[in-house]
Amino acid sequence: MDFTLLELITAFVAIFFGALVQGTIGFGLAIVAAPVVYLVTPELVPGSIILMGMLIGSLTAKRSIHAVKLKEIKSALMGRIPGSLLGALLLAIASQRIMGLFMGGSVLFAVLASLSPYKVQANSKTLFSAGLLSGIMGTASSIGGPPMALVMQNQSGERIRANLSVYFVVSAVISLSILAYSGQFGWLQLKYGLLFVPCVLAGNLVARKLVPHVDQAMIRKALLVLCSIAGIGAIVAAI
């Protein structure tokens, strides 16, 4: 299947900004890019977006590897595996309309979670639960970051970036393996995913330069606004 030049440019821009956001705060590529890409090229969601998330996660993890806490990641990954299986089942049986609603709802969930005054403490139980929900959302819609970000939000910025990045890399391998086995990730998603690599590299490069200088409170506010617009757009398109 071929896409128009306008559709590809739109996808390129969305993935660039998604990589920029994730490279700066530790998550966000799928939140920013998936709803936009889904609107113009739904065949590439979730496969190509998960692949790009794995790439930016690898680049971010490389910068912050010294802050990784393997015990926390292990608990989350134990929940991610069954969650990914449930997400693949949902993707196989749900229509594109349902997936659009699910994706938009996932993004709005991220916004509401970020605005909530309730602070969840990171422990083995909450990390397992977050990993389970992240697996469902991440495999079905490529947006698996919000549950993990919510649980880890009270940690330092460097530790959040490090743990989330390593978690997303391993999670992406799990999700892509399950999607490939179920016939929902193939040559089309891989081909266009590789085509998007320069966008991710460019976003990561800009993020590296911005991290020491940009006020992260401003980034958070901008992300919430962008997420709200993207999530509502996906829901409206599905309806």
Backbone as a ProteinNet text record, in pm:
[ID]
protein_1_A
[PRIMARY]
MDFTLLELITAFVAIFFGALVQGTIGFGLAIVAAPVVYLVTPELVPGSIILMGMLIGSLTAKRSIHAVKLKEIKSALMGRIPGSLLGALLLAIASQRIMGLFMGGSVLFAVLASLSPYKVQANSKTLFSAGLLSGIMGTASSIGGPPMALVMQNQSGERIRANLSVYFVVSAVISLSILAYSGQFGWLQLKYGLLFVPCVLAGNLVARKLVPHVDQAMIRKALLVLCSIAGIGAIVAAI
[TERTIARY]
84.7	0	88.5	57.2	133	55.3	128	66.8	105.5	24.2	52.8	168.2	226.8	338.1	294	173	122.7	106.7	57.7	41.4	175.8	276.4	408.1	473	459.5	516.1	450.6	319.5	248.2	300	320.2	373.2	515.6	597	734.9	738.4	656	654.1	607.6	502.7	449.3	553.5	624.7	724.5	845.1	883.2	993	960	842.2	805.3	785.6	734.8	721.1	856.1	954.2	1089.1	1152.7	1124.9	1177.6	1124.3	994.3	932.6	986.9	990.8	1036.8	1184.1	1264.1	1405.1	1430.4	1333.2	1348.9	1298.5	1181.6	1122.1	1110	1144.1	1145.5	1033.1	923.3	816	737	656.1	572.8	568.9	659.4	656.8	522.5	474.5	347.9	229.7	234.3	125.1	111.6	225.5	224.6	199.4	269.3	268.8	155.5	120.7	25.9	-110.8	-174.1	-304.7	-296.7	-189.1	-173.7	-149.3	-56.2	-25.5	-148	-223.3	-343.1	-446.2	-455.5	-553.1	-520.2	-390.9	-352.2	-308.4	-247.4	-200.6	-224.4	-349.2	-380.5	-310.5	-266.7	-200.3	-67	-12.2	119.8	112.8	-9.5	-28.5	-89	-30.4	75.2	217.5	234.3	365.1	478.8	464.8	573.5	602.5	498.5	517.4	592.6	559.4	631.4	778.2	804	941.6	1019.3	956.8	1022.7	1039.4	943.1	956.1	1074.7	1098.8	1213.4	1344.3	1346.1	1467.5	1497.5	1399.9	1425	1450.8	1387.9	1415	1559.5	1611.7	1751.1	1847	1818.1	1904.6	1901.6	1782.1	1769	1831.7	1811.5	1869.6	2021.9	2078.7	2224.2	2278.8	2203.7	2248.6	2232.1	2134.4	2100.3	2116.7	2197.4	2206.1	2252.2	2328.8	2381.4	2272	2154.1	2045.2	1940.6	1963.5	1866.2	1859.1	1736.3	1712.4	1645.6	1724.3	1675	1561.8	1561.4	1456.8	1320.4	1312.5	1185.2	1140.2	1234	1200.6	1152.7	1213.1	1175.6	1029.7	986.7	848.2	750.8	785.1	698.2	690.5	802.6	805.2	726.4	720.1	640.6	492.9	448.8	311.3	295.2	401.5	394.6	364.2	419	402.6	255.5	183.6	41.3	-39.2	0	-70.2	-57.3	60.5	82.8	-2.3	-17.5	-101.3	-247.1	-293.8	-431.3	-446.6	-344.5	-348.6	-354.4	-278.5	-280.8	-418.1	-481.2	-615.3	-714.4	-703.7	-791.6	-772.1	-647.7	-617.9	-674	-674.1	-720.8	-871.9	-944.6	-1090.4	-1162.3	-1091.4	-1156.6	-1150.6	-1250.8	-1254.7	-1166	-1138.8	-1058.2	-1128.2	-1261.4	-1335.5	-1313.1	-1321.6	-1299.4	-1155.7	-1061.1	-921.7	-896.8	-965	-952.7	-1002.9	-1116.6	-1170.7	-1078.5	-1024.6	-935.3	-807.8	-753.2	-631	-654	-763.3	-795	-818.8	-890.4	-915.2	-786.5	-691.9	-563.9	-486.9	-490.3	-419.4	-483.4	-615.9	-684.6	-664.2	-653.4	-620.9	-485.7	-390.2	-258.1	-266.7	-349.8	-365.6	-426.1	-534.9	-601.7	-510.7	-434.3	-342.4	-235.7	-189.2	-86.3	-139.5	-269.3	-330	-376.3	-382.5	-433.2	-340.4	-396.8	-313.4	-266.7	-325.7	-291.2	-155.4	-64.5	68.5	83.9	104.2	120.9	266.9	290.8	426.4	472	595.6	650.5	695.3	625.5	666.2	635.5	665.2	650.1	506.4	408.2	268.1	221.9	253.2	208.1	282.2	409.6	485.5	434.8	397.9	340.2	207.5	123.2	-6.4	10.9	106.5	133.3	185.1	270.1	321.6	211.5	117	4.4	-80.1	-117.3	-198	-118.6	8.9	94.9	103.9	107	112.6	-12.8	-128	-254.6	-259.1	-233.6	-241.7	-131.6	-10	103.1	94.3	49.4	40.4	-78.5	-189	-309.5	-304.2	-238.3	-241.4	-105.2	-1.2	135.9	154.1	47.7	56.6	60.6	180.3	193.5	262.3	301.3	377.9	303.4	178.5	110.6	106.5	70.8	66.9	203.1	309.1	442.4	487.5	459.1	498.7	427.4	301.9	225	286.9	324.7	382.2	520.2	596.6	733.9	747.4	636.3	642.9	711.6	722.3	783	934.3	991	1134.9	1203.8	1335.6	1410.7	1395.1	1414.8	1400.7	1494	1617.3	1715.4	1675.2	1624.8	1584.7	1459.9	1367.7	1247.8	1287.3	1372.9	1416.3	1485.9	1573.4	1650.7	1561.1	1479.3	1394.8	1290.8	1225.2	1123.7	1185.3	1301.9	1364.5	1400.4	1464.4	1499.7	1373.5	1273.7	1147.2	1083.9	1082.6	1019.7	1093.7	1225.3	1302.2	1264.7	1268.3	1234.4	1087.6	1001.3	858.3	828.1	900.2	878.9	912.8	1020.3	1057.1	945.6	889.8	780.3	658.4	617.9	497.9	514.3	630.2	652	656.4	712.9	717.1	576.6	493.3	356	276.6	294.4	224	268.4	398.4	448.5	392.2	389.3	337.2	189.2	115.5	-28.4	-59.8	44.7	24.3	-10.6	15.9	-21.1	99.7	217.3	337.8	416.4	430.1	495.9	583.3	603.7	694.3	650.4	521.8	473	512.1	484	514.4	665.8	740.7	885.9	945.5	896.7	948.8	930.4	809.3	784	845	857.4	925.6	1070.6	1138.4	1276.4	1284.2	1181.3	1177	1168.2	1111	1093.7	1216.8	1317.2	1435.3	1500.8	1520.9	1582.7	1503.6	1371.3	1288.4	1319.8	1335.7	1366.7	1506.1	1602.3	1738.6	1744.3	1669.7	1666.2	1600.9	1491	1424.1	1513.4	1587.3	1678.2	1791.6	1841.5	1950.5	1907.4	1788.9	1738	1712.3	1658.2	1629.4	1756.4	1865.3	1991.9	2038.3	2013.4	2054.6	1959.4	1832.3	1733.1	1730.5	1760.2	1747.2	1812.6	1936.1	1998	1942	1865.7	1827.8	1678.1	1595.5	1451.8	1385.4	1293.3	1215	1117	1135.4	1053.1	907.8	881.5	742.2	669.2	738.4	679.5	657.2	753.3	739	617.6	600.6	487.7	354.4	344.4	221.4	194	298.7	282.9	241.9	299.9	266.7	121.2	72.2	-66.2	-163	-131.2	-216.4	-215.2	-95.4	-82.8	-151.9	-136.8	-201.4	-353.6	-405.4	-549.7	-604.1	-534.8	-577.8	-572.6	-460.7	-445	-547	-569	-663.9	-805.8	-846.2	-981.7	-996.8	-890.3	-895.4	-917.1	-848.5	-863.6	-1004.6	-1061.2	-1197.3	-1300	-1284.7	-1377.5	-1371.1	-1250.1	-1235.3	-1301.3	-1289.7	-1349	-1500.3	-1552.7	-1699.1	-1755.6
-119	0	124.3	221.8	344.7	460	555.9	672.1	796.3	899.7	1023.5	1096.2	1190.1	1267.2	1345.9	1402.3	1479	1390.7	1269.4	1177.2	1142.4	1117.6	1082.9	1201	1321.1	1439.4	1461.3	1442.7	1456.1	1356	1231.7	1128.1	1161.7	1210.7	1248.8	1354.5	1459	1569.5	1520	1437.3	1386	1301.5	1217.9	1131	1212.1	1313.7	1400.4	1465	1525.5	1591.7	1490.4	1372.5	1268.7	1225.6	1208.2	1170.7	1282.7	1406.5	1521.7	1522.9	1500.5	1499.3	1383.7	1263.2	1147.9	1159.5	1212.3	1229.2	1329.1	1418.4	1522.2	1478.4	1412.4	1380.6	1231.1	1144.7	1001.3	921.9	985.5	917	1021.1	971.8	1065.4	1048.1	966.3	952.8	901.8	795.2	737.8	830.1	898.5	988.9	1099.1	1153.9	1262.6	1211.6	1103.6	1061.6	966.1	872.6	767.8	821.1	913.9	962.3	1031.5	1108.8	1179	1079.9	986.7	886.6	800.3	768.1	685.3	754.7	886.4	960.1	957	953.6	959.9	825	741.2	610.1	505.6	466.9	376.2	241.1	202.1	72.1	65.7	181.2	184.4	184.3	187.8	187.1	52.3	-17.2	30.7	-5.2	-97.6	-156.1	-58.5	31.7	125.1	219.4	260	351.3	281.6	156	80.5	67	41.5	28.9	158.6	272.3	401.2	431.5	387.5	403.5	325.5	208.5	127.8	198.7	264.1	334.3	453.7	539	656.1	613.9	503.7	450.8	406.1	343.2	297.8	415.5	519.8	637.4	710.2	719.9	787.6	704.4	573.2	484.6	490.9	505.3	512.5	633.2	744.8	866.1	856.6	775.6	775.5	638.6	551.4	413.1	402.7	498.7	493.4	506.9	557.6	578.9	467.5	362.6	253.4	170	136.2	47.6	-79.6	-186.4	-308.6	-373.7	-361.8	-423.8	-367.1	-237.5	-173.7	-216.9	-222.8	-262.2	-407.2	-492.7	-633.6	-650.6	-579.5	-589.8	-545.2	-436.6	-384.4	-480.1	-541	-631.7	-760	-800.9	-919.7	-895.4	-770.6	-737.5	-710.4	-663.8	-628	-748.7	-865.1	-981.7	-1024.2	-1051.2	-1085.4	-968.5	-844.6	-729.2	-720.3	-752.3	-748.8	-853.1	-969.4	-1073.6	-1027.5	-963.8	-911.7	-798.9	-715.8	-607	-658	-763.4	-821.9	-881.9	-941.5	-996.5	-884.7	-775.8	-661.6	-607.5	-597.4	-544.9	-635.7	-766.4	-862.5	-861.7	-833.6	-845.3	-710.2	-600.4	-468.8	-404.9	-328.1	-255.7	-131.6	-68.6	53.1	164	164.7	266.5	249.1	125.5	97.2	130.1	97.8	126.9	277.5	354.1	499.1	553.5	502.1	544	502.7	383.3	333.1	417.6	450.7	528.9	669.9	733.2	865.9	864.2	761.3	747.7	726	651.7	627.3	757.2	840.9	968.4	1058.4	1066.3	1150.4	1096.5	966.5	906.5	957.8	968.4	1018.2	1160.7	1241.2	1380.3	1387.4	1314.4	1316.2	1262.8	1157.5	1100.4	1201.8	1278.3	1377.8	1492.4	1521.8	1630.8	1588.3	1458.7	1408.2	1444.6	1488.7	1520.7	1395.8	1281.1	1157	1106.2	1082.9	1037.6	888.3	809.3	665.3	635.4	552.2	514.7	394.8	399.4	290.2	176.1	63.6	-58.7	-175.9	-296.9	-413.5	-430.7	-404.4	-422.4	-316.7	-189.9	-83.4	-91.1	-130.7	-142.3	-259.7	-369.7	-483.4	-442	-373.3	-329.7	-231.3	-139.2	-42.4	-112.8	-213.9	-290	-366.1	-420.6	-492.8	-399.1	-284	-187.4	-129.8	-107.2	-57.1	-156.5	-285.2	-388	-390.7	-378.6	-376.1	-254.9	-136.2	-13.6	-5.8	-45.5	-33	-124.7	-247.4	-341.9	-312.1	-267	-240.5	-107.3	-7.2	125.8	192.8	128.8	180	281.9	319.1	418.9	347.5	307.6	233.3	309.8	433.6	510.1	563.1	609.7	676.4	599.3	470.3	401.7	399.9	375.1	370	508.3	609.6	745.2	790.3	751.2	788.1	728.4	601.8	534.6	591.7	629.2	675	826.5	898.1	1043	1110.7	1044.6	1105.3	1086.2	1016.7	995.5	1114.3	1115.7	1223.6	1215.1	1327.2	1329.2	1232.7	1224.1	1135.1	988.8	955.9	817.4	781.1	874.4	849.8	820.1	905.3	884.7	750.1	717.6	593.9	470.4	462.8	344.6	328.6	438.6	429.5	389	440.7	411.1	263.7	209.3	66.8	-18.9	20.8	-52.5	-54	60.9	68.8	-13.4	-20.4	-99.8	-247.5	-300	-441.7	-466.3	-374.6	-388.4	-390.3	-306.7	-301.5	-435	-497.9	-629.9	-730.6	-726	-817	-791.9	-666.2	-632.3	-664.2	-628.9	-655.1	-805.1	-881.5	-1027.5	-1085.3	-1038.5	-1087.3	-1042.3	-917.9	-866.5	-939.2	-967.8	-1039.9	-1181.7	-1246.6	-1383.7	-1388.6	-1283.8	-1280.7	-1218.7	-1187.2	-1134.7	-987.7	-913	-771	-678.3	-736.6	-658.5	-729.7	-663.2	-726.7	-629.7	-662.4	-584.7	-439.4	-413.9	-276.8	-190.3	-237.5	-161.4	-146.6	-251.1	-245.2	-146.7	-152.7	-65.5	81.6	118.2	258.2	296.7	200.2	227.9	267	194.1	227	361.8	394.8	523.1	639.5	613.3	716.8	734.9	648.9	654.6	792.8	858.6	993.2	1091.5	1078.4	1167.6	1147.7	1022.3	991.5	1041.8	1021.1	1066.8	1218.7	1287.2	1433.4	1481.7	1416.9	1453.1	1430.3	1319.2	1289.1	1390.3	1431.4	1528.6	1662.2	1708.5	1833.9	1818.5	1702.1	1678	1685.5	1629.4	1631.4	1774.1	1861.8	2001.4	2078.8	2035.9	2108.9	2070.3	1944.2	1893.7	1984.2	2031.5	2113.3	2255.2	2298.7	2439.9	2467.3	2369	2393.6	2365.8	2452.9	2436.5	2320.5	2212.8	2094	2116.3	2216	2247	2298.7	2377.1	2427.6	2314.1	2221	2106	2023.6	2005.1	1925.4	1989.1	2121.2	2189.3	2179.3	2197.9	2188.9	2047.8	1948	1809.4	1779.1	1828.9	1803.9	1866.1	1986.8	2052.1	1972.6	1933.4	1858.5	1723.4	1657.8	1527.7	1541.5	1645	1666.4	1685.1	1766.9	1791.8	1663.1	1588.8	1465.5	1360	1345.5	1245.2	1274.9	1401.1	1439.8	1423.5	1456.3	1440.5	1296.4	1203.5	1061.9	1012.3	1058.9	1017.6	1074.8	1202	1265.9	1195.4	1162.7	1094	956.7	887.6	754	760.8	863.5	878.7	918.8
0	0	0	-87	-96.7	-34.5	20.2	82	3.2	12.5	-58	9.6	-63.8	-8.7	114.5	110.6	224.2	347.3	327.6	439.7	502.3	418.7	470.3	542.5	487.2	551.1	687.9	693.8	820.4	922.5	878.2	967.5	1011.2	917.4	950.6	1060.7	1043.9	1140.4	1278.1	1278.7	1405.1	1478	1405	1467.2	1514.5	1438.8	1482.4	1616.9	1627.8	1752.5	1864.9	1831	1932.4	1987.1	1897.4	1940.1	2021.8	1983.9	2057.8	2201	2214.6	2347.8	2430.8	2373.2	2450.1	2484.5	2393.6	2422.1	2533	2556	2657.5	2794.4	2798.5	2929	2958.2	2861.3	2888.6	2825.7	2789.1	2717.6	2638	2543.4	2469.8	2319	2261.7	2115.9	2068.1	2129.7	2085.3	2114.3	2228.7	2264.3	2160.8	2118.7	2021.8	1880	1841.8	1702.2	1664	1752.6	1714.8	1668.2	1741.5	1694.2	1559	1535.9	1408.7	1295.6	1318	1215	1186.6	1291.6	1273.3	1185.3	1197.4	1117.7	969.2	934	792.6	737.1	820.4	774.7	883.4	907	1018.1	1009.4	889.5	874	948	979.7	1044	1196.1	1250	1395.4	1435.5	1532.9	1623.1	1581.9	1483.5	1455.5	1434.2	1336.6	1304.8	1420.1	1492.8	1605.5	1719.1	1745.5	1849	1810.8	1683.2	1635.3	1658.1	1629.2	1649.6	1798.8	1879.1	2023.3	2077.3	2019.9	2061.4	2026.6	1911	1869.4	1959.6	1983	2067.6	2212.4	2253.8	2387.5	2401.4	2297.3	2299.8	2308	2231.2	2230.2	2364.8	2423.1	2553.1	2664.5	2658.6	2760.3	2758.9	2641.1	2629.8	2705.2	2702.6	2770.4	2922	2968.3	3111.4	3176.3	3115.9	3161.2	3306.3	3355.4	3492.3	3597.9	3558.1	3654.3	3652.1	3575	3562	3689.9	3731.4	3845.1	3793.4	3778.2	3714.4	3793.1	3924.7	4006.1	3970.1	3950.3	3914.9	3775.7	3682.4	3545.6	3541.8	3622.3	3625.2	3666.4	3769.8	3816.1	3707	3639.5	3534.4	3415.6	3379.1	3264.3	3292.7	3418.8	3454	3424.3	3435.2	3399.6	3251.8	3188	3046	2957.3	2989	2902	2889.9	3000.3	2984.7	2929	2962.6	2909.2	2758	2706.2	2561.8	2489.3	2551.1	2491.2	2484.1	2589.9	2589.9	2488.1	2474.2	2376.9	2234.3	2204.2	2070.6	2038.9	2140.2	2122.3	2090.7	2163.2	2138.8	1997.8	1954.8	1821.6	1713.1	1739.2	1638.7	1622.4	1728.8	1722.9	1709.7	1734.6	1733.8	1595.4	1561.6	1434.5	1442.7	1326.2	1326.3	1405.2	1401.3	1476.3	1626	1672	1813.4	1851.7	1762.9	1791.5	1799.2	1713.2	1719	1851.4	1896.1	2024.9	2139.2	2128.9	2233.5	2240.1	2123.2	2120	2175.6	2130.2	2180.5	2330.3	2376.7	2519.8	2597.6	2538.2	2604.7	2624	2521.3	2530.1	2635.8	2634.8	2733.6	2874.5	2886.3	3015.7	3065	2973.5	3010	3061.3	2995.5	3037.2	3177.2	3198.8	3328.7	3439.3	3406	3504.3	3544.2	3446.8	3474.9	3560.4	3547.3	3623	3761.5	3785.6	3912.2	4027.9	4142.5	4259.1	4333.9	4300.3	4369.6	4321.7	4412	4379.1	4410.3	4307.4	4323.6	4355.4	4456	4492.7	4410.5	4366	4285.7	4375.4	4368.6	4437	4345.5	4389.2	4302.3	4253.1	4339.6	4301.1	4202	4230.7	4139.8	4006.5	4008.3	3884.1	3799.9	3865.5	3792.3	3727.6	3805.4	3753.2	3638.1	3653.8	3547.8	3423	3442.3	3329.4	3257.2	3332.9	3274.4	3187.4	3243	3167.5	3050.7	3072.5	2966.6	2851.6	2884.3	2780.3	2694.9	2759.9	2686	2593.9	2650.6	2574.3	2468.5	2506.2	2416.1	2295.4	2315.9	2205	2115.8	2174.8	2096.3	2023.4	2084.5	2023.5	2012.6	2064.2	2070.8	2182	2254.1	2361.4	2495.6	2536.7	2662.3	2772.4	2746.7	2843.5	2963.8	2948.8	3060.7	3192.8	3195.6	3325.2	3395.2	3318.7	3377.3	3423.3	3342.8	3379.1	3506.1	3522.2	3640.3	3766.3	3758.7	3875.6	3909.9	3807.5	3830.4	3843.6	3844.4	3835.4	3953.8	4068.2	4185.5	4191.5	4093.5	4090.8	4023.6	4026.6	3962.1	3810.9	3743.8	3599.2	3529.3	3576.6	3514.9	3533.2	3651.3	3678.3	3599.3	3584.3	3503.7	3359.8	3302.6	3164.6	3147.6	3243.3	3233.7	3241.9	3347	3367.7	3257.6	3221.1	3116.6	2983.5	2953.4	2824.7	2812.4	2916.4	2913.3	2909.7	2989.5	2990.4	2851.8	2782.8	2651.4	2546.5	2557.2	2460.8	2472.2	2594.8	2614.8	2582.2	2621.2	2595.5	2446.6	2371.3	2226.8	2162.3	2208.8	2156	2182.9	2304.2	2340.1	2251.6	2240.3	2163.8	2015.7	1957.6	1815.2	1786.1	1878	1859.5	1857.6	1950	1957.2	1834.7	1793.7	1675.4	1548.8	1537.3	1420.2	1415.9	1530.7	1537.8	1500.8	1537.3	1508.9	1372.1	1295.4	1160.8	1154.5	1261.3	1265.8	1257.6	1236.6	1210.3	1101.8	986.8	873.5	795.9	667.9	584.8	569.8	556.3	538.4	658.2	778.8	899.8	919.8	885.4	898.4	798.7	672.8	567.4	602	641.5	673.6	807.7	896.6	1021.9	997.2	908.2	874.4	802.7	726.5	657.7	756.6	873.9	975.4	1064.9	1050.3	1137.4	1139.7	1023.8	1028.8	1114.5	1118.2	1200.1	1348	1387.3	1526.7	1562.6	1474	1500	1511.5	1425.5	1431.2	1561.3	1600	1724.8	1844.8	1843.6	1953.8	1960.9	1845.3	1841.7	1902.5	1865.4	1921.1	2070.7	2111.2	2253.2	2337.1	2287.6	2360.7	2386.9	2292.6	2308.1	2399.2	2403.7	2482.1	2629.5	2659.6	2797	2901.5	2880.5	2985.6	2997.1	2898.1	2892.4	2903.2	2872.1	2866	2999.8	3039.6	3161.7	3141.2	3217.2	3196.2	3235.8	3321.9	3355.1	3231.1	3150.2	3025.6	2926.9	2921.6	2831.8	2871.4	3002.4	3052	3012.1	3027.8	2991.9	2841.9	2761.9	2616.8	2575	2641.2	2610.1	2641.6	2754.6	2793.1	2692	2645.6	2546.1	2415.8	2372.1	2247.4	2257.2	2371.6	2391.3	2386.5	2448.5	2451.1	2309.9	2231.5	2093.3	2011.4	2024.8	1947.8	1988.8	2119.2	2167.8	2125	2138.9	2097.7	1946.7	1872.8	1726.5	1684.2	1751.3	1718.6	1748.8	1860.1	1898.1	1799.4	1764.9	1670.2	1534.7	1489.4	1360	1363.3	1476.1	1488.1	1490.4	1556.9	1564.9	1430.6
[MASK]
+++++++++++++++++++++++++++++++++++++++++++++++++++++++++++++++++++++++++++++++++++++++++++++++++++++++++++++++++++++++++++++++++++++++++++++++++++++++++++++++++++++++++++++++++++++++++++++++++++++++++++++++++++++++++++++++++++++++++++++++

